[in-house]
Amino acid sequence: TEERLRSVGVPLGAAIKLMKKIEDLGGGGGSSSAAGGVVLGDDHPFVEYWRRMWDVQPDGRSVLDFGEASLVGRKNLLDAGSKLFVRDCYGDLATLVMGARSNKRNMVITGTPGVGKTMFRNYMVYHAVQLMKEGAVTGAGGSIKPLIVALHIAPGDHKVVVLKVTNPCDAASRALTVERWSRQQFEDAFQQNPNLLYLVDVSEGDSKNAIATLCGSTVMFTSPN
């Protein structure tokens, strides 16, 4: 893992590049899922990210502390620190996003560079997890439908990280799964899945690689330009 490389003296930048090359070759301690994605191993940073998103407890303050996990930064690397400052507007924005999802609408969230779009994407993952834990994500007939949260990381590299949970309201049988998909495999597999919440941060203005034809909800984070 990146942490192990750094522990033996490999510089941070070199460790990140090496891990990326390993993942591009299908490594990183994962195994192929039946549908075509690569299931990431328990020691993968994105697995820890998802686990901490589930375990962190809101304490009524404006800062969420994710402990050992790093948040997803502007370059779609897990390098944005472990604390998330929750702005006053985040709750209302998250409610609007989930409302658009219920109505099968896509959204574009825009703002000047540095205003907090990327950190709000992290908050959206947290918000979706809280809804799943509360059993508040419903489908037809009021049945509980766990969200499948997908983060489109580094759009130019055509990689999507898919965060899934089984039986969210039952701690005994609950299972968390993190998979890495190629863009094309992801699009083919999830095209008609209404439970998808697809979050893509177009930090480099590369909107052409975002997938806007999914049955679920696509939320794009981008600057006005």
Disulfide bonds with the S-S distance in Angstrom:
none
